[in-house]
Amino acid sequence: MGRAVNSARHRRATRPRLVALPLLLAVAGCMRPDGAPPQSGVPVPAQWAESAPAPLTSDVGDYWKQLNDPLLTQFVPQALTSNLDLAQSAARLDQARAQLASAKAGFFPQLTGSAGATKDVGDFARKKLQFNAGVNASWEADLFGQISGDVAASRADLAAAGYSLADVQRLIVGQVALTTIQARATALQLAIARDTLKYQDDNLQIARWRVQAGLVSSLDVEQARSQRAQTAGTIPLLESNLAASANTISTLIGEPPGRVLALLQGSAVMPTPPEAEGLGAPAEVLRRRPDVRGAEQNLIASSARVGVARAQLFPLLRLTGNLGSASAGIGSLFDVITGGVVGTISQLIFDGGRTRAQVRGAEAAARGSLAAWRQKILAALEEVETASVDLKSTRERVAIQGEALDASTNAAVLARSQYQAGLTDFRDLLTAENQLLAARNSRVSAEADRASAFVRLTQALGGGWTPETLATSSNDGAKP
C-alpha cells in the first residue's frame, strides 16, 4: 500500500514536467543556442512578391522630410515631444524599468532594523528604561532559477516596452503625416472650388447679358445658377472637413485647436514623395519593425515565466539571521550582542493544484505570445506588399490624371471662348467646366493618395522611429 502511494505521489510530482515538455521543446526550437533571438517558424520569403528588394535609398527613420512639406517638418517633431500617447508609453517604459530593478533585488539579502525602549509598570517593575536594538536578515537562494527567471522576464518586458514606445512613435508619425496630407488635399480642393466659383460667376453674368440681348433663352441663366449653387454648396463641407483634420493634427501634436487650421489655410500645396526608394529584403524589414521586435520580446518574457512558475514545484532554500542586544542603558546597549542563523528548506506538498494551474497558465501565455509574434510578422509582410503595390498604382493614376487635367483645361478654355462668341450653347460650356472641376479634384486626390501611399510604405518598412528612441531602455542591461 505504501509503495502504491509513493508511486502515485511520484506521478503527480512529475506530471507538470510532462505537461510542460511540449511547450519547452517548442520554445527551445525557437531559441538559438548562441543566445541569438528566437526563430518564429514563419517562412519569411527571400524577396517580395510584387517588388524586387533593393537597399534602402534613404533613412526611413525621418521619411517625412522627404515629402518637402514645411508643415510636416514642424508638426512631426512637435508630436514626438508633446503627443500624450507617447507620454503614456514612456511612462510604461519607466514602469518596466522599475520592475526590472525590483526583480534584480531578489538576488540580494533583505535587511531590516529595529530599535525600541520599554518601561515596566507595576509593583515589581524596574525603574529604568530598557533599550533594545536588532537587525534581521533573510536571503533566498536561487536554486532552480525562480529569481533569475523573474529577472529575465522583467528584462524582456523592459525591451518590449522600449519597442512599444518606438512603435507608438512610428504610428504617431504616420498618423500626423497622413492627416496632414489629407488636410492639404482638402485645402487644395477648397481653393479649387473657390477659384471655380469665380469663373461660374462670370458665366452667370455672361448668360444674363445674352438673355438681355435676346440671344439666348433664360434656360442658360438657370443652368448657370444651378452650376454655381452646386459648386458653392461644396465649400462649407470642405471647410468643415479641413477644420476637422486640423483639429486632429492639433491633438496629435499636443496643443488646443486653432493654430494648425490657420497654418493650413495660409498655404495650399501637396507634399510630393521622392520618385525612387528601396524596400530592403523582407528579413531586413522585419528586424526594423518595432512591433515585430516587441512581440519577440514578449515571447521571451512569457517563456521565462514558464520557468518561474515551474520553479515553485521544487525545494526552496532560505537563510535567516538576526543580531540583537538589550540593555538598561544606551551606553551599554552594544556590550552584549546575541544572534543566530537559521537555514530552512521548504517543499510544496499540496496547494489544491494552484501551482500546477499557474504552470499551465504560463504555458498558455507563452503559446499565445508565440502566435502573436507570428501574426505580427505576417501582418508586417502584408502591409509592405500592399503599400508597395498601392504606391505604384497611385503614381500611374497621377500621370493619367495629369493628362486628363490638361485635356479638360484646353476643352474648358475653348468652350468658354466659343460661348462668349455665340458659337456654342451653354450646355457645352457647362459640360466642359464640370469636367475641368472633376479633373482638378481627381488630380489632387491622386496626388494625395500617392503621398499617403508613400507614408504607408515607409511606415510599413519600419520608418518613423530611430534607435535613439530605445536609448533610455538600454539601462540595466536591457538593451534590445
Buried (B, 14 or more C-beta within 10 A) or exposed (E): EEEEEEEEEEEEBEEBEEBBEEBBEBBEEBBEEEEEBBEBEEEBEEEBEEBEBEEBEBEBBBBBEBBEBEBBEBBBBBBBEEBEBBEEBBEBBEEBBEBBBEBBEBEEEEEEEEEEEEEEEEEEEEEEEBBBBBBBBBBBBBEBBBBBBBBBBBBBBBBBBBBBBBBBBBBBBBBBBBBBBBBBBBBBBBBBBBEBBEBBBEBBEBBBEBBEEEEBEEEBBBBBBEBBEEBBEBBEEBBEBBBBBBBBBBBBBBBEBEEBBEBBBEEBEBBBBEEEBBBBBBEBBBBBBBBBBBBBBBBBBBBBBBBBBBBBBEEBBEBBBBBBBBBEEEEEBEEEEEEEEEEEEEEBEEEEEEBBEBBBEBBEBBBEBBEBBBBBBEBBBEBBBBBBBBBBBBBEBBEEBBEBBEEBBEBBEBBBEBBBEEEBBBEBBBEBBBBBBEBBBBBBBBBBBBBBBBBBBBBBBBBBBBEEBBEBBBEBEBEB
